[in-house]
């Protein structure tokens, strides 16, 4: 996964139960400002497998950002 693809991930792009991330958008710099874009080529839109350490880190991060009682 490229850096811009990782930066473009949304929680809705992740399936932590299956350990997969869908690449649907990227972050690109336009005139030195970050903008959302789509992958340049059709095969850039893909699903990648996440290792168990990454899944665990994402779960921990998501849970740490939720308000108490959720």
Backbone as CSV, one residue per row, in Angstrom:
resi,resn,N_x,N_y,N_z,CA_x,CA_y,CA_z,C_x,C_y,C_z
1,UNK,0.839,-1.166,0.000,0.000,0.000,0.000,0.893,1.242,0.000
2,UNK,0.546,2.171,-0.829,1.304,3.421,-0.912,0.871,4.372,0.209
3,UNK,1.738,5.328,0.528,1.460,6.262,1.620,0.149,7.014,1.388
4,UNK,-0.065,7.536,0.195,-1.291,8.276,-0.099,-2.535,7.414,0.020
5,UNK,-2.402,6.139,-0.316,-3.527,5.215,-0.183,-3.856,4.980,1.289
6,UNK,-2.829,4.809,2.098,-3.037,4.611,3.538,-3.682,5.851,4.154
7,UNK,-3.221,7.022,3.736,-3.790,8.265,4.266,-5.236,8.458,3.835
8,UNK,-5.619,7.886,2.721,-6.980,8.027,2.217,-7.975,7.034,2.782
9,UNK,-7.512,6.109,3.619,-8.421,5.103,4.174,-9.426,5.720,5.142
10,UNK,-10.653,5.221,5.060,-11.716,5.585,6.001,-12.108,4.317,6.754
11,UNK,-12.722,4.474,7.888,-13.147,3.282,8.631,-14.071,2.421,7.775
12,UNK,-14.861,3.043,6.919,-15.776,2.277,6.061,-15.027,1.461,5.009
13,UNK,-13.752,1.753,4.772,-12.936,0.998,3.815,-12.287,-0.227,4.452
14,UNK,-12.414,-0.339,5.773,-11.750,-1.431,6.492,-12.740,-2.493,6.931
15,UNK,-12.335,-3.744,6.796,-13.073,-4.871,7.357,-12.094,-5.575,8.288
16,UNK,-12.139,-5.198,9.547,-11.173,-5.737,10.501,-11.455,-7.205,10.836
17,UNK,-12.693,-7.665,10.639,-13.006,-9.071,10.891,-12.317,-9.987,9.888
18,UNK,-12.202,-9.539,8.650,-11.534,-10.350,7.625,-10.095,-9.901,7.385
19,UNK,-9.706,-8.771,7.985,-8.346,-8.265,7.823,-8.077,-7.731,6.426
20,UNK,-9.030,-6.954,5.908,-8.877,-6.414,4.554,-9.169,-4.915,4.530
21,UNK,-8.456,-4.235,3.636,-8.674,-2.805,3.408,-8.952,-2.595,1.929
22,UNK,-9.990,-1.834,1.626,-10.340,-1.514,0.246,-9.754,-0.157,-0.107
23,UNK,-8.919,-0.133,-1.128,-8.318,1.112,-1.589,-9.303,1.752,-2.560
24,UNK,-9.894,2.871,-2.153,-10.903,3.552,-2.973,-10.546,5.010,-3.225
25,UNK,-9.681,5.581,-2.380,-9.271,6.971,-2.565,-7.845,7.140,-2.061
26,UNK,-7.224,8.207,-2.479,-5.859,8.516,-2.074,-5.782,9.985,-1.665
27,UNK,-4.751,10.299,-0.919,-4.466,11.693,-0.596,-3.306,12.111,-1.489
28,UNK,-3.508,13.194,-2.218,-2.474,13.713,-3.108,-2.245,15.191,-2.777
29,UNK,-1.091,15.706,-3.146,-0.781,17.116,-2.913,-1.019,17.902,-4.201
30,UNK,-1.831,18.931,-4.089,-2.078,19.834,-5.204,-1.727,21.232,-4.707
31,UNK,-0.719,21.820,-5.324,-0.204,23.130,-4.896,0.118,23.118,-3.406
32,UNK,0.755,22.045,-2.976,1.227,21.868,-1.603,0.106,21.738,-0.581
33,UNK,-1.108,21.408,-1.015,-2.231,21.200,-0.113,-2.780,19.801,-0.340
34,UNK,-3.100,19.085,0.752,-3.641,17.731,0.593,-5.053,17.746,0.025
35,UNK,-5.289,16.888,-0.943,-6.604,16.729,-1.570,-6.898,15.245,-1.701
36,UNK,-8.173,14.893,-1.668,-8.571,13.514,-1.915,-8.701,13.292,-3.406
37,UNK,-8.230,12.146,-3.853,-8.350,11.767,-5.250,-8.626,10.279,-5.345
38,UNK,-8.766,9.792,-6.550,-8.960,8.359,-6.769,-7.662,7.789,-7.325
39,UNK,-7.461,6.485,-7.154,-6.272,5.878,-7.752,-6.221,6.164,-9.253
40,UNK,-5.014,6.360,-9.770,-4.840,6.746,-11.174,-5.341,5.694,-12.149
41,UNK,-5.104,4.438,-11.818,-5.476,3.358,-12.733,-6.547,2.492,-12.102
42,UNK,-7.323,1.822,-12.929,-8.405,0.973,-12.433,-7.898,-0.106,-11.490
43,UNK,-6.736,-0.678,-11.792,-6.247,-1.734,-10.907,-5.677,-1.180,-9.601
44,UNK,-5.606,0.156,-9.493,-5.232,0.786,-8.238,-6.334,0.670,-7.198
45,UNK,-7.579,0.513,-7.688,-8.709,0.253,-6.790,-8.701,-1.240,-6.508
46,UNK,-8.315,-1.574,-5.289,-8.130,-2.982,-4.974,-8.347,-3.209,-3.488
47,UNK,-8.309,-4.466,-3.099,-8.392,-4.853,-1.700,-7.058,-5.444,-1.298
48,UNK,-6.555,-5.012,-0.155,-5.287,-5.541,0.343,-5.524,-6.232,1.679
49,UNK,-4.712,-7.239,1.944,-4.786,-7.984,3.187,-3.936,-7.293,4.248
50,UNK,-4.492,-7.173,5.442,-3.784,-6.567,6.562,-3.261,-7.668,7.487
51,UNK,-2.037,-7.499,7.993,-1.499,-8.492,8.926,-2.168,-8.314,10.293
52,UNK,-2.044,-9.330,11.135,-2.744,-9.329,12.424,-2.292,-8.187,13.331
53,UNK,-1.032,-7.788,13.268,-0.544,-6.678,14.076,-1.194,-5.364,13.679
54,UNK,-1.378,-5.169,12.384,-2.027,-3.953,11.888,-3.490,-3.937,12.297
55,UNK,-4.162,-5.063,12.176,-5.571,-5.156,12.584,-5.703,-4.838,14.067
56,UNK,-4.827,-5.391,14.893,-4.871,-5.144,16.343,-4.645,-3.661,16.640
57,UNK,-3.685,-3.039,15.962,-3.399,-1.619,16.180,-4.588,-0.758,15.755
58,UNK,-5.231,-1.104,14.644,-6.394,-0.345,14.179,-7.568,-0.492,15.139
59,UNK,-7.782,-1.700,15.653,-8.858,-1.911,16.634,-8.607,-1.071,17.893
60,UNK,-7.374,-1.090,18.369,-7.027,-0.327,19.563,-7.218,1.170,19.322
61,UNK,-6.779,1.643,18.163,-6.918,3.058,17.831,-8.387,3.450,17.747
62,UNK,-9.178,2.642,17.081,-10.604,2.952,16.943,-11.286,2.984,18.304
63,UNK,-10.964,2.030,19.167,-11.584,1.971,20.491,-11.137,3.120,21.383
64,UNK,-9.925,3.605,21.203,-9.429,4.711,22.024,-10.062,6.037,21.615
65,UNK,-10.607,6.116,20.406,-11.204,7.352,19.904,-12.710,7.431,20.163
66,UNK,-13.313,6.354,20.641,-14.750,6.360,20.888,-15.039,6.965,22.265
67,UNK,-16.101,7.739,22.359,-16.493,8.290,23.655,-16.929,7.170,24.598
68,UNK,-16.817,7.388,25.876,-17.227,6.389,26.868,-18.699,6.055,26.693
69,UNK,-19.029,4.790,26.899,-20.403,4.341,26.793,-20.838,3.928,25.389
70,UNK,-19.941,3.967,24.413,-20.302,3.580,23.047,-19.906,2.159,22.765
